[in-house]
Amino acid sequence: VQFVESGGGLVQPGGSLRLSCAASGFSFGYYDMNWYRQPPGKGRELVAAITSDSATTNYVDSVKGRFTISRDNVKKTMYLQMNNLKPEDTAVYYCRAPSLGPWGQGTQVTVSA
């Protein structure tokens, strides 16, 4: 099982980024998937979740209306579209199926003027 995150970077407040998560080593289409983030000096938190069939998505209150989670089961890839980014969104972002396999290395998102 492996998760590889990409797409992070440095962006100004109000900007946008699209993160990708490439999954391998398991039947991706059968698993719910989550995006997490870990801000500097803080613990890891769940940001967004999507069911295996994309029918249901959930978001932490702080990103509702700004972030959109999606997935492509054929490509075994999950995405996080992040709009109107704020400095408090600065964190390392991770993807993972709940309780499945190791954590990836994450992708750094820095929101700063």
Protein Blocks (a to p, Z undefined) as FASTA:
>chain_A
ZZddehiacddehiacddddddehiafklpccddddddehiacddfbdcdfkomaccddf
klgokaccdddfklopacdddehiafklgccdddddehiajadebjaddddZZ
